[in-house]
Every structure is written in structure tokens, then in C-alpha cells.
């Protein structure tokens, strides 16, 4: 790897200023084909040469084995396998992107990394009518200035493919009036499924959106309807749960919009994110969220929501 690649990543703290600006930074990489892929820089811990991988039997398809990195044993995943590029290109897998999210650390084998780009979230679009099998691992598409498209990975889905989806434990239901509900927004299908599982166990009605802009439009419609009915929105909409990273509008801007609109007074906003570092928690609090809960921990999600709903 070149020195430029070695020095590609700066400290995450230097990027906290992006919170609320509706911008994200993407690390671009290739898998040996003409396609360009990307991952949010906040999920990347480091980029390095691929060290020796110890093969291990009886692991899920796509897991190449394990490595020892700075005293930790972490799994190594072949992205070309998960994205169905096997046999389509010669991928040297010479570069390892070490990622950390949802309290898991893992390495992704790639052919090479390119650079970090900064894009507006409103230029990041959900994939529409994708014809390949990539829809399960691609969460969004954005366009480079030269017209080339970048496929942004749904890393939550990748992780679920390896370790399995989180099992929903027995959760004590709560007694909530039948006309009361919560609203949540998340662009990851596997995350939405997990949220629905928790809310159903709690006996809480819900509405949802798959990105921040869609969420904001739906929330404004709910607020307008409540005004027409002459009833404060907080009497029915009890809580808003939002992801941090979403196409078109991120969770930080969505939270700021909600908190600056008096129609949503009295409705708590909880950020539900796989970005579990203290820096990201601070970003959420600066945006105005009332609580922050890590993704894929059903018990933590239920216990965070419970006191805000009863």
C-alpha cells in the first residue's frame, strides 16, 4: 500500500463538524472490477496491507478466516464474495479495510482503496429497481463529478449475513393507548426488521420511513393532520427513532428539523445507530437527540424506549 493510502484516514474527531451539515465522507475502493464501492468513513478504523489470514473451518461463506491485529483477533470478510463478483474479476485482496460498527470489529478484503470524497446526503439516493443480487448489501448510490456511480455498502446487512440477525428476546409489553405510536427511520432493511421485532414485542404501534427525507415529509404530514384535528401531535406520536446515516437527509439534520419545529414539542428523539463511538454520541447530542442507543441490541433498545413511552 502506498503512503498516501496509509495516511488516508484522519481522526474521526476531526470530522465531527460534519454533523448537521447533511454531508458525509465516503472511502472509495474497488474489488478488481470496473465498479466503484464506498463505505462511510465513520465506520472505518484503518486501512492496511492484508496480513496473514488464518483459515478456520466451519465458518460462513465469505469469511476468509481470522487475523491478529493490534492484540485483537478479528474475522476477515471477502467483499467480492458477498457482492457476487467472484469469477468476474481478478481481485488481489491485497488491501484490508478494518471497520468498527455495532460494537463489532472486522476486516473487509478489497482490491485497492482510492480516496475519500465528501458528498451531500441529498446526492446519496436509495437504489431503485436494482436488477442484480446486490440489493441486499447496497444501501445507496451516489454519483462522482465525472459521472461514475458509487455503490455504498449496507454494512449492517453484511454483518448480519455473517453473524446472523439479532434474536429478539422476551420483552415485557407496555400498556399504551391504542391511538399512540412511534415513528422510526432507517435505510437498512435488516435494521428496520429488528426495530419492528422489538416494537411488536413491546406492543407498540409504529410507522416508518427508509431515509431521512422520506421521514421528514411523513412527519410534516402527521403534524399538519394534528393541527387540522386541533390536537397536539405529542398526544399520539410518542417518540421518534432515527438512524444517523441515511440517504437524502441524515439523522442529525432530521433531528434539527424536528427540534426546531414547535409542532413536535414534547416528542423525544432517540438516535439508533451502529456508530457507537463517543464522538458519534456527542454528535447526536449536539444535534438535539434525547437519547442514543446502539443498533442490534434489542434489550437496550426496549429499555431506552420504555420510560419515554409510559
Backbone bond lengths (Angstrom), bond angles and torsions (degrees), N, CA, C in turn:
res aa  C-N    CA-C-N  psi(-1)  N-CA   C-N-CA  omega(-1)  CA-C   N-CA-C  phi
1 X - - - 1.459 - - 1.521 109.73 -
2 X 1.314 116.33 143.36 1.454 120.26 -178.58 1.510 110.42 -75.76
3 X 1.358 114.44 162.70 1.464 118.18 176.71 1.517 110.89 -60.90
4 X 1.372 115.73 -34.26 1.460 118.61 179.39 1.522 110.99 -60.58
5 X 1.350 116.03 -40.57 1.454 119.25 178.20 1.516 110.80 -68.92
6 X 1.331 116.21 -39.69 1.451 119.92 -179.34 1.514 110.84 -60.34
7 X 1.322 115.88 -36.38 1.467 120.36 -177.69 1.532 112.23 -96.30
8 X 1.334 116.24 15.98 1.462 119.82 -172.63 1.517 113.09 -65.21
9 X 1.334 116.56 -35.50 1.465 119.98 -173.75 1.513 111.57 -100.36
10 X 1.306 115.45 129.93 1.458 121.32 174.20 1.515 108.16 -99.06
11 X 1.324 116.36 175.18 1.465 120.44 179.20 1.520 110.03 -63.75
12 X 1.341 116.60 140.78 1.461 120.94 179.70 1.522 110.88 -60.75
13 X 1.317 117.19 -35.18 1.464 119.92 -178.42 1.521 111.84 -56.80
14 X 1.328 117.47 -30.71 1.462 120.56 -179.60 1.515 111.52 -69.34
15 X 1.341 117.32 -12.43 1.455 120.78 -176.94 1.524 112.42 -105.31
16 X 1.315 117.95 0.84 1.461 118.94 -177.54 1.524 111.56 -63.63
17 X 1.319 117.05 -18.99 1.457 119.68 178.10 1.525 112.16 -66.22
18 X 1.332 117.27 -14.45 1.458 120.18 178.60 1.521 111.59 -73.47
19 X 1.330 117.46 -20.53 1.460 120.08 -178.57 1.518 110.27 -59.61
20 X 1.325 115.76 128.04 1.451 120.45 179.37 1.508 114.22 84.46
21 X 1.338 117.53 -4.58 1.466 120.27 178.98 1.523 111.36 -94.07
22 X 1.344 116.81 -1.81 1.463 123.54 -177.61 1.519 111.66 58.59
23 X 1.313 116.12 35.93 1.464 121.86 176.13 1.519 109.08 -123.55
24 X 1.331 115.05 154.01 1.451 120.62 174.88 1.520 108.20 -136.59
25 X 1.320 115.83 159.52 1.454 121.23 174.81 1.522 108.60 -115.38
26 X 1.325 115.36 131.81 1.456 122.20 -174.82 1.516 109.37 -118.52
27 X 1.322 116.45 132.62 1.457 122.24 171.48 1.518 107.50 -87.55
28 X 1.335 116.46 118.72 1.459 121.82 -179.75 1.519 110.19 -88.45
29 X 1.328 116.60 141.06 1.461 120.58 177.63 1.526 109.64 -151.41
30 X 1.331 115.68 166.90 1.462 121.10 178.56 1.520 109.44 -124.71
31 X 1.330 114.36 161.86 1.454 121.01 177.33 1.525 110.88 -119.02
32 X 1.339 115.96 25.49 1.445 120.55 177.70 1.511 113.49 91.21
33 X 1.331 118.03 -0.29 1.462 121.77 177.14 1.529 108.28 -112.02
34 X 1.305 115.78 -175.40 1.469 119.27 179.82 1.518 112.11 -77.86
35 X 1.320 117.78 -12.81 1.459 121.28 -177.55 1.526 111.42 -73.65
36 X 1.331 115.56 148.87 1.461 122.04 178.54 1.528 108.02 -113.06
37 X 1.330 115.06 133.66 1.450 120.43 179.67 1.529 109.44 -120.12
38 X 1.325 115.21 162.24 1.457 119.39 -179.61 1.510 111.57 -146.04
39 X 1.325 114.88 156.33 1.458 122.30 175.77 1.520 107.63 -141.63
40 X 1.321 116.09 141.41 1.460 120.82 179.51 1.527 110.03 -59.59
41 X 1.322 116.35 130.00 1.465 121.64 -177.12 1.526 111.42 -58.77
42 X 1.324 117.32 -31.53 1.457 119.64 -178.98 1.520 112.80 -60.99
43 X 1.334 117.52 -21.84 1.467 121.03 -179.34 1.535 111.65 -91.14
44 X 1.329 117.24 -5.99 1.469 121.06 -174.95 1.516 110.52 -98.79
45 X 1.334 115.41 127.04 1.455 119.98 178.60 1.524 111.26 -92.69
46 X 1.329 117.83 -40.57 1.456 120.91 177.42 1.523 110.04 -165.09
47 X 1.329 115.17 164.28 1.461 123.19 174.60 1.514 106.93 -124.03
48 X 1.337 117.19 131.52 1.457 119.77 -174.15 1.524 110.15 -150.30
49 X 1.353 115.98 166.91 1.452 119.94 168.18 1.519 108.75 -61.13
50 X 1.312 116.87 147.30 1.458 120.15 177.82 1.525 110.18 -71.87
51 X 1.330 118.05 118.45 1.478 120.39 177.29 1.520 110.42 -77.85
52 X 1.319 116.17 -178.69 1.458 120.35 178.04 1.523 110.08 -62.44
53 X 1.327 115.97 130.98 1.465 121.90 180.00 1.523 108.72 -103.02
54 X 1.302 115.97 126.71 1.465 121.20 176.58 1.518 108.92 -88.47
55 X 1.326 115.90 116.44 1.462 120.93 179.88 1.522 109.86 -70.69
56 X 1.308 115.44 142.57 1.460 121.22 -178.53 1.525 108.88 -134.42
57 X 1.322 118.03 132.19 1.476 119.52 179.55 1.511 111.95 -72.77
58 X 1.324 114.88 161.72 1.466 123.04 172.71 1.522 113.36 58.88
59 X 1.328 115.47 42.42 1.461 119.44 174.63 1.527 108.25 -109.54
60 X 1.333 118.34 157.83 1.469 119.93 -179.70 1.522 111.83 -61.13
61 X 1.324 116.37 153.62 1.452 121.85 176.91 1.523 109.45 -57.32
62 X 1.318 115.81 135.14 1.457 120.83 -179.67 1.510 113.50 98.78
63 X 1.339 117.03 -15.94 1.460 120.67 175.89 1.524 107.65 -90.88
64 X 1.340 116.67 113.50 1.454 121.66 -174.97 1.524 113.22 -79.81
65 X 1.322 116.54 -20.33 1.451 121.45 -178.24 1.511 110.11 146.31
66 X 1.336 115.61 -152.19 1.457 120.41 -176.89 1.529 109.86 -132.60
67 X 1.319 115.10 154.69 1.452 121.20 175.50 1.523 109.28 -130.07
68 X 1.323 114.41 158.69 1.453 120.49 171.55 1.518 107.37 -101.42
69 X 1.324 116.04 119.61 1.463 120.39 -176.97 1.522 108.63 -133.31
70 X 1.333 116.07 113.33 1.454 122.36 178.10 1.533 111.96 52.32
71 X 1.329 114.77 42.72 1.453 120.22 175.98 1.512 115.17 85.45
72 X 1.332 117.47 -0.25 1.462 120.99 -179.92 1.524 110.38 -114.70
73 X 1.319 116.44 143.68 1.461 122.22 175.06 1.527 107.16 -97.63
74 X 1.338 116.71 118.54 1.460 119.94 -176.18 1.524 110.14 -129.20
75 X 1.342 117.06 148.53 1.463 120.08 177.51 1.522 110.91 -75.64
76 X 1.327 115.04 151.95 1.458 121.80 178.38 1.528 108.50 -118.08
77 X 1.330 116.28 124.90 1.457 121.97 -176.37 1.524 110.37 -109.66
78 X 1.306 116.50 139.04 1.457 122.07 175.38 1.520 108.89 -90.20
79 X 1.327 117.11 107.57 1.459 120.02 -178.28 1.519 111.81 -65.35
80 X 1.341 117.71 -33.21 1.459 119.62 -179.56 1.519 111.40 -62.04
81 X 1.338 116.92 -29.99 1.461 120.39 176.92 1.518 110.69 -70.95
82 X 1.329 117.22 -45.89 1.457 120.81 -177.78 1.528 112.02 -68.21
83 X 1.334 116.64 -28.37 1.464 119.79 -177.01 1.523 110.60 -99.34
84 X 1.323 116.37 12.20 1.457 122.21 173.95 1.516 113.31 59.22
85 X 1.335 116.46 41.64 1.460 121.12 176.50 1.522 111.98 -104.31
86 X 1.311 117.43 6.71 1.455 120.27 -179.83 1.525 109.54 -61.33
87 X 1.324 115.55 130.05 1.448 120.56 177.42 1.506 114.28 83.20
88 X 1.347 117.61 -9.45 1.458 120.17 -179.43 1.522 112.09 -92.01
89 X 1.309 116.82 -18.05 1.460 119.87 -178.05 1.513 108.49 -157.27
90 X 1.298 115.55 152.63 1.455 120.44 174.87 1.521 107.90 -82.87
91 X 1.293 115.86 110.29 1.463 120.04 -178.52 1.514 108.90 -110.38
92 X 1.311 117.01 118.44 1.457 120.22 -175.41 1.522 112.71 -76.03
93 X 1.348 117.05 -18.75 1.467 120.77 -177.97 1.523 111.58 51.12
94 X 1.328 116.10 37.27 1.461 120.03 -176.50 1.520 112.77 -81.37
95 X 1.323 116.74 -13.09 1.459 121.15 -175.20 1.514 109.96 -118.24
96 X 1.314 115.85 141.44 1.460 122.09 -179.88 1.520 109.04 -119.18
97 X 1.327 116.09 124.44 1.462 121.71 172.52 1.529 106.88 -99.25
98 X 1.315 116.74 114.24 1.464 121.29 -179.87 1.527 107.60 -91.17
99 X 1.320 115.64 122.39 1.457 120.58 -175.62 1.527 110.39 -117.37
100 X 1.314 114.09 155.68 1.466 120.57 178.63 1.517 108.35 -141.96
101 X 1.321 115.98 116.13 1.455 121.31 177.21 1.522 108.20 -161.85
102 X 1.307 115.93 157.80 1.465 122.23 -177.59 1.523 111.47 50.32
103 X 1.349 116.08 34.49 1.458 123.85 177.63 1.528 112.75 61.67
104 X 1.339 116.31 25.92 1.459 121.78 174.67 1.531 108.17 -125.24
105 X 1.327 115.25 144.30 1.460 121.06 174.52 1.523 107.92 -116.70
106 X 1.333 117.06 133.54 1.444 122.23 -179.81 1.517 109.52 -152.02
107 X 1.326 115.98 159.57 1.456 120.97 177.76 1.514 110.50 -109.22
108 X 1.344 116.24 139.29 1.452 122.14 176.22 1.521 108.73 -109.99
109 X 1.337 116.77 122.40 1.458 121.09 176.26 1.524 109.80 -77.56
110 X 1.340 115.80 129.11 1.466 120.92 177.26 1.520 108.74 -136.28
111 X 1.324 115.07 166.81 1.466 119.93 178.93 1.518 110.76 -75.37
112 X 1.319 116.34 -46.65 1.463 120.29 -178.96 1.523 108.84 -165.94
113 X 1.321 116.58 156.00 1.463 121.57 172.38 1.525 108.32 -105.22
114 X 1.310 114.89 151.38 1.459 119.99 -176.78 1.522 110.57 -106.27
115 X 1.320 116.37 -76.45 1.461 120.29 -175.83 1.520 108.49 -162.27
116 X 1.329 114.66 174.81 1.457 121.20 174.65 1.526 108.24 -102.45
117 X 1.317 115.92 132.03 1.464 120.32 175.76 1.521 108.89 -118.95
118 X 1.301 115.94 152.57 1.465 122.03 175.80 1.522 108.12 -109.84
119 X 1.324 116.35 127.48 1.459 120.89 -177.89 1.524 109.40 -131.16
120 X 1.312 115.47 156.07 1.456 121.53 172.92 1.533 108.29 -79.50
121 X 1.321 115.94 138.20 1.457 118.92 179.59 1.521 111.60 -60.51
122 X 1.336 118.09 -29.09 1.463 118.02 -179.72 1.524 112.27 -72.71
123 X 1.342 117.27 -7.84 1.465 121.92 173.21 1.526 111.57 -95.25
124 X 1.312 115.77 -0.69 1.468 121.75 178.88 1.524 107.02 -101.76
125 X 1.332 116.69 116.05 1.457 121.24 -171.93 1.525 111.21 -114.84
126 X 1.330 116.85 146.41 1.467 119.54 173.51 1.521 109.28 -64.63
127 X 1.337 118.37 143.64 1.468 119.88 177.98 1.522 110.08 -67.94
128 X 1.319 116.37 135.74 1.455 121.19 -178.43 1.527 110.15 -115.13
129 X 1.325 115.55 128.22 1.463 121.74 173.41 1.520 112.88 51.87
130 X 1.333 116.74 45.32 1.455 119.96 179.00 1.527 109.17 -66.63
131 X 1.337 115.98 133.72 1.453 120.95 -174.28 1.513 112.60 -91.88
132 X 1.336 117.63 -17.62 1.452 120.51 -178.66 1.519 109.61 -87.47
133 X 1.339 115.27 -175.18 1.456 119.32 177.28 1.507 112.28 -87.92
134 X 1.324 118.06 12.58 1.456 121.51 -173.22 1.520 113.70 -81.07
135 X 1.342 116.86 -5.84 1.456 117.35 -172.77 1.520 113.01 -62.10
136 X 1.337 117.29 -21.91 1.451 119.03 -177.96 1.521 112.43 -79.50
137 X 1.322 118.28 -18.11 1.458 119.61 -177.15 1.526 113.00 -122.57
138 X 1.311 118.42 -0.51 1.463 122.02 176.07 1.520 108.02 -110.44
139 X 1.305 116.12 120.27 1.462 119.92 -176.35 1.523 113.56 -99.15
140 X 1.353 117.54 -20.75 1.458 119.71 -176.64 1.521 109.91 -162.45
141 X 1.334 114.56 163.79 1.465 122.88 178.94 1.523 108.29 -129.85
142 X 1.329 117.12 138.96 1.460 120.28 170.27 1.527 108.77 -135.32
143 X 1.313 116.29 166.07 1.460 121.22 -174.52 1.523 110.69 -117.04
144 X 1.332 116.67 133.85 1.452 122.01 175.48 1.526 109.90 -78.44
145 X 1.339 117.85 161.89 1.470 119.98 179.52 1.525 113.61 -56.61
146 X 1.331 117.95 -28.25 1.467 120.60 -179.45 1.527 112.78 -85.60
147 X 1.336 116.85 4.78 1.456 120.71 176.50 1.513 114.97 94.61
148 X 1.331 118.41 -9.87 1.466 120.23 178.42 1.528 109.92 -73.04
149 X 1.328 115.05 147.11 1.450 120.79 -178.24 1.523 110.75 -96.99
150 X 1.326 115.71 146.29 1.456 122.78 177.27 1.519 108.15 -117.08
151 X 1.327 116.58 126.19 1.462 122.37 176.03 1.528 108.53 -93.05
152 X 1.336 116.55 120.09 1.465 121.54 -177.68 1.529 109.11 -95.58
153 X 1.324 115.39 128.94 1.455 120.98 -172.97 1.519 112.94 -73.54
154 X 1.330 115.11 141.43 1.458 122.08 168.22 1.525 106.38 -88.50
155 X 1.324 116.31 88.60 1.461 119.56 -173.72 1.524 112.10 -69.67
156 X 1.343 116.80 -26.08 1.460 118.78 175.43 1.526 110.34 -62.66
157 X 1.336 116.71 -40.97 1.464 119.96 178.45 1.524 110.77 -67.14
158 X 1.330 116.67 -40.07 1.461 119.80 177.28 1.524 111.30 -58.44
159 X 1.329 115.47 -45.32 1.457 119.23 -179.75 1.526 110.95 -65.67
160 X 1.320 116.96 -39.83 1.462 120.28 178.62 1.521 110.86 -63.70
161 X 1.348 117.52 -34.17 1.457 120.77 177.87 1.527 111.44 -62.75
162 X 1.338 115.74 -30.03 1.460 120.13 -176.07 1.529 111.50 -88.55
163 X 1.317 117.07 -51.02 1.470 119.75 -173.06 1.523 112.65 -100.02
164 X 1.328 115.89 -5.65 1.460 119.51 -178.22 1.516 111.21 88.20
165 X 1.307 116.09 155.76 1.459 120.71 179.02 1.528 109.89 -72.35
166 X 1.318 114.69 146.98 1.464 119.97 -178.26 1.528 110.15 -62.26
167 X 1.320 115.70 131.93 1.465 120.33 177.35 1.522 108.61 -77.63
168 X 1.314 115.63 136.31 1.462 120.32 179.60 1.526 108.46 -83.10
169 X 1.330 118.12 118.15 1.468 120.52 -178.87 1.523 110.66 -76.38
170 X 1.316 115.16 173.03 1.461 119.33 172.39 1.525 108.32 -65.26
171 X 1.314 115.70 123.66 1.463 121.72 -177.53 1.522 108.14 -124.22
172 X 1.310 115.93 129.67 1.453 120.03 -179.51 1.523 110.04 -67.65
173 X 1.320 117.67 126.27 1.470 118.99 179.53 1.519 111.08 -70.57
174 X 1.313 114.98 160.98 1.456 120.14 177.10 1.517 109.46 -115.47
175 X 1.316 115.47 158.66 1.465 121.25 -178.48 1.524 107.98 -95.70
176 X 1.344 115.12 98.97 1.462 120.55 -177.87 1.517 108.30 -120.72
177 X 1.335 116.51 135.38 1.461 120.56 179.69 1.525 110.34 -53.57
178 X 1.312 115.69 147.08 1.465 121.19 -172.16 1.528 113.54 -64.47
179 X 1.332 117.93 -22.17 1.473 119.05 -178.80 1.528 112.08 -93.52
180 X 1.330 117.15 4.74 1.472 120.18 -178.60 1.529 110.52 -102.01
181 X 1.327 116.09 145.26 1.461 120.75 -174.26 1.515 110.05 -153.41
182 X 1.324 116.26 170.61 1.456 120.87 171.19 1.523 108.38 -119.09
183 X 1.317 115.25 160.42 1.465 122.49 178.70 1.519 107.67 -119.93
184 X 1.341 116.88 134.44 1.463 118.74 176.89 1.524 111.08 -134.11
185 X 1.340 115.13 154.10 1.464 121.87 -179.62 1.517 109.31 -134.06
186 X 1.336 116.30 130.16 1.461 121.99 176.83 1.519 108.24 -160.31
187 X 1.328 116.72 137.24 1.463 119.85 -178.60 1.521 113.13 -86.67
188 X 1.324 117.91 -11.62 1.457 121.81 -178.25 1.524 110.12 -91.31
189 X 1.334 116.43 123.17 1.464 120.52 -179.30 1.518 111.05 -62.48
190 X 1.331 117.51 -38.32 1.462 119.37 -179.12 1.526 110.84 -68.22
191 X 1.335 116.94 -33.93 1.469 120.14 177.29 1.523 110.89 -70.05
192 X 1.329 117.40 -41.34 1.468 119.99 178.74 1.525 111.02 -61.91
193 X 1.322 116.12 -40.49 1.465 120.29 178.55 1.527 110.71 -61.93
194 X 1.340 116.41 -41.53 1.470 120.30 -179.97 1.525 110.78 -66.27
195 X 1.328 117.25 -40.64 1.466 120.87 179.28 1.526 110.46 -63.32
196 X 1.323 116.26 -46.13 1.461 120.43 179.55 1.525 110.35 -59.42
197 X 1.342 117.09 -40.13 1.458 120.53 178.78 1.515 112.31 -59.63
198 X 1.339 116.66 -43.01 1.471 120.76 179.42 1.529 110.36 -67.15
199 X 1.320 116.61 -46.75 1.465 119.70 -176.94 1.522 111.72 -65.22
200 X 1.331 116.89 -37.92 1.459 119.43 178.04 1.523 110.83 -64.68
201 X 1.342 116.80 -40.01 1.471 119.83 177.55 1.531 110.84 -64.24
202 X 1.328 116.12 -33.75 1.464 120.13 179.74 1.529 111.53 -78.58
203 X 1.327 116.84 -14.26 1.449 119.87 -177.66 1.520 112.83 77.33
204 X 1.345 116.33 30.36 1.465 121.31 -176.81 1.523 109.59 -106.64
205 X 1.312 116.54 126.59 1.468 120.36 175.23 1.523 109.38 -69.97
206 X 1.339 116.23 155.24 1.461 118.88 -174.77 1.519 111.18 -153.44
207 X 1.317 114.36 154.41 1.459 123.63 167.73 1.519 106.87 -125.61
208 X 1.347 117.51 158.59 1.452 119.06 -173.26 1.513 112.69 -145.85
209 X 1.344 113.83 164.56 1.463 122.48 174.28 1.519 107.78 -142.63
210 X 1.340 116.51 155.90 1.458 120.80 -175.92 1.521 113.57 -102.50
211 X 1.326 118.03 2.03 1.474 120.68 170.95 1.523 109.06 -159.90
212 X 1.318 115.82 168.77 1.449 120.68 -173.36 1.519 114.07 -65.13
213 X 1.339 117.25 -40.53 1.453 119.89 -179.37 1.518 111.50 -66.21
214 X 1.329 116.11 -43.20 1.464 120.28 176.23 1.526 109.92 -60.47
215 X 1.329 116.34 -41.63 1.459 120.37 179.26 1.522 111.10 -60.68
216 X 1.329 116.72 -46.02 1.458 120.39 -177.29 1.527 110.84 -64.24
217 X 1.319 118.00 -40.08 1.462 120.22 178.81 1.528 110.65 -64.82
218 X 1.330 117.25 -42.34 1.467 120.54 179.13 1.524 111.34 -66.86
219 X 1.337 116.22 -39.74 1.459 119.33 179.75 1.527 111.17 -66.13
220 X 1.314 117.42 -39.14 1.467 120.34 177.28 1.526 110.60 -63.66
221 X 1.321 116.79 -36.95 1.468 120.01 177.48 1.525 110.79 -65.66
222 X 1.319 116.62 -41.18 1.464 120.10 176.88 1.528 111.02 -61.95
223 X 1.346 116.21 -41.55 1.461 120.19 -179.70 1.524 111.06 -66.06
224 X 1.334 116.78 -40.40 1.465 120.22 179.71 1.523 111.34 -65.45
225 X 1.335 116.26 -38.50 1.455 120.17 179.45 1.532 110.59 -67.01
226 X 1.332 116.22 -39.59 1.461 119.72 178.69 1.525 110.82 -63.62
227 X 1.339 116.11 -39.38 1.467 119.78 177.57 1.522 110.69 -61.75
228 X 1.332 116.51 -43.02 1.465 120.40 179.80 1.525 110.79 -62.73
229 X 1.331 115.81 -35.69 1.464 120.15 -179.65 1.520 112.34 -80.50
230 X 1.341 117.14 -8.60 1.452 121.09 -179.33 1.511 113.52 68.22
231 X 1.335 115.37 31.70 1.466 120.52 -177.62 1.515 109.16 -128.79
232 X 1.335 118.91 131.30 1.468 119.84 178.83 1.531 110.85 -57.90
233 X 1.316 116.61 137.60 1.452 120.76 -176.45 1.525 111.78 -62.16
234 X 1.346 117.22 -33.10 1.463 119.49 -175.50 1.520 113.01 -66.13
235 X 1.340 117.13 -14.30 1.469 119.10 177.97 1.524 111.84 -70.96
236 X 1.338 117.28 -24.76 1.472 120.32 179.04 1.529 111.54 -113.17
237 X 1.320 116.92 -46.96 1.466 120.24 177.70 1.524 107.65 -84.63
238 X 1.333 115.92 106.69 1.455 120.19 -171.27 1.512 113.76 -89.57
239 X 1.346 117.67 -24.15 1.468 119.51 -173.97 1.516 109.24 -165.30
240 X 1.339 115.60 149.17 1.461 121.94 175.83 1.524 107.93 -120.56
241 X 1.330 116.34 127.07 1.462 123.68 179.93 1.521 107.86 -113.13
242 X 1.341 117.12 125.76 1.460 119.07 -176.28 1.521 112.42 -133.43
243 X 1.324 115.03 142.98 1.458 121.89 169.72 1.522 107.96 -73.05
244 X 1.333 117.13 162.95 1.470 120.56 175.90 1.522 111.11 -84.79
245 X 1.349 116.95 -48.61 1.462 121.61 -176.33 1.517 109.68 -99.10
246 X 1.331 116.27 118.71 1.457 120.72 177.59 1.518 109.74 -149.43
247 X 1.344 117.00 145.41 1.465 119.56 176.60 1.522 111.83 -61.14
248 X 1.318 114.84 151.29 1.460 125.54 173.39 1.527 114.29 73.35
249 X 1.317 118.47 -39.87 1.464 121.65 174.34 1.523 107.47 -154.89
250 X 1.327 116.77 125.57 1.468 117.68 -178.62 1.526 110.97 -81.73
251 X 1.338 114.98 171.77 1.455 119.94 -175.91 1.509 114.11 -67.94
252 X 1.326 116.77 -25.44 1.463 120.18 179.32 1.530 110.40 -69.54
253 X 1.327 117.16 -45.35 1.464 120.73 178.38 1.528 110.08 -68.35
254 X 1.329 116.84 -40.11 1.462 119.91 176.91 1.525 110.41 -57.94
255 X 1.330 116.53 -44.57 1.470 120.29 179.28 1.522 110.86 -62.41
256 X 1.335 117.50 -44.63 1.467 120.29 179.16 1.524 111.31 -61.04
257 X 1.338 116.64 -39.87 1.461 119.85 177.59 1.522 111.16 -61.84
258 X 1.323 116.11 -44.02 1.462 120.62 -179.59 1.522 110.85 -64.19
259 X 1.330 116.06 -46.29 1.463 120.18 -175.25 1.533 112.43 -70.63
260 X 1.314 117.43 -21.06 1.466 120.06 -179.85 1.531 112.12 -92.80
261 X 1.316 117.81 -0.95 1.469 122.28 -178.81 1.532 108.10 -108.99
262 X 1.313 116.74 115.02 1.465 121.20 -174.58 1.519 113.45 -63.13
263 X 1.326 117.62 -18.76 1.458 120.05 179.18 1.528 111.90 -65.71
264 X 1.347 116.40 -19.28 1.463 120.64 -179.08 1.533 112.08 -101.10
265 X 1.325 116.39 13.47 1.467 120.35 179.91 1.525 109.79 -58.72
266 X 1.334 115.09 137.03 1.455 120.78 178.10 1.515 114.73 84.75
267 X 1.331 117.60 2.28 1.464 121.33 179.79 1.528 108.09 -106.87
268 X 1.335 118.67 111.79 1.469 120.08 -179.27 1.525 111.82 -69.33
269 X 1.334 115.39 149.32 1.461 122.60 176.22 1.527 108.05 -116.15
270 X 1.316 116.37 124.96 1.465 122.23 179.33 1.524 108.43 -113.51
271 X 1.335 116.88 129.09 1.460 120.71 176.93 1.517 108.88 -93.21
272 X 1.335 114.87 127.70 1.464 123.62 -175.72 1.520 106.43 -119.00
273 X 1.325 117.37 103.99 1.464 119.11 -168.54 1.511 112.12 -139.83
274 X 1.345 115.39 149.82 1.466 120.85 172.70 1.516 111.24 -81.03
275 X 1.343 117.07 -8.92 1.458 121.63 176.99 1.516 107.20 -84.58
276 X 1.322 116.22 98.32 1.458 119.88 -167.81 1.525 114.46 -103.68
277 X 1.333 118.01 8.79 1.461 119.16 -178.85 1.527 110.49 -73.51
278 X 1.339 116.03 161.60 1.460 120.80 178.79 1.523 110.62 -63.12
279 X 1.344 116.39 -33.65 1.466 119.65 179.06 1.520 110.81 -61.01
280 X 1.336 117.04 -42.13 1.452 120.01 -179.70 1.521 112.13 -71.58
281 X 1.334 116.49 -33.78 1.468 118.91 174.26 1.523 110.27 -62.46
282 X 1.324 115.46 -41.94 1.459 120.18 178.89 1.520 110.99 -62.35
283 X 1.344 116.52 -41.35 1.460 120.68 177.64 1.517 111.29 -59.23
284 X 1.335 115.92 -42.82 1.457 119.28 179.31 1.515 112.12 -64.21
285 X 1.329 116.29 -43.35 1.464 119.57 179.51 1.532 111.23 -64.95
286 X 1.332 116.63 -37.11 1.459 119.70 177.72 1.526 111.65 -64.30
287 X 1.332 115.80 -31.70 1.464 119.96 178.80 1.525 111.59 -75.62
288 X 1.341 116.61 -17.13 1.456 119.87 175.80 1.509 115.60 112.11
289 X 1.348 118.75 9.47 1.462 118.71 -179.62 1.531 109.97 -66.67
290 X 1.314 115.21 152.06 1.462 121.04 -178.55 1.522 112.20 -90.15
291 X 1.329 116.94 -20.72 1.467 121.16 177.69 1.524 108.15 -159.02
292 X 1.317 115.24 160.54 1.466 122.27 -178.49 1.515 107.04 -134.11
293 X 1.342 117.35 127.34 1.458 120.80 -178.14 1.527 108.87 -133.68
294 X 1.341 118.02 136.18 1.468 120.12 -179.62 1.518 111.35 -71.85
295 X 1.327 115.43 150.83 1.458 121.28 178.17 1.522 111.24 -72.35
296 X 1.340 112.80 158.08 1.458 122.54 171.58 1.533 112.79 61.13
297 X 1.337 114.73 34.16 1.456 121.65 169.75 1.525 105.40 -130.41
298 X 1.347 117.58 85.82 1.467 120.58 -173.36 1.517 113.46 -56.46
299 X 1.329 116.94 -40.11 1.471 119.81 -179.13 1.530 110.54 -64.40
300 X 1.345 116.73 -45.00 1.469 119.95 179.79 1.518 110.96 -63.07
301 X 1.336 117.09 -39.11 1.462 119.90 179.01 1.521 110.52 -63.43
302 X 1.329 116.89 -47.22 1.463 120.34 -178.88 1.522 111.55 -62.23
303 X 1.338 116.53 -42.86 1.464 119.44 -176.59 1.525 112.15 -74.90
304 X 1.331 117.76 -22.29 1.466 120.42 174.62 1.524 110.09 -75.45
305 X 1.328 117.05 -40.06 1.460 121.08 -177.28 1.534 112.68 -76.15
306 X 1.335 116.87 -36.07 1.465 121.57 -170.51 1.534 113.38 -51.27
307 X 1.357 120.05 -53.80 1.465 118.12 -176.58 1.522 113.61 -67.88
308 X 1.311 117.06 -18.22 1.465 119.88 179.45 1.537 112.44 -84.88
309 X 1.324 116.03 -13.22 1.462 120.36 -175.10 1.523 112.59 -103.15
310 X 1.330 116.64 -27.85 1.467 118.80 -175.58 1.526 111.26 -88.57
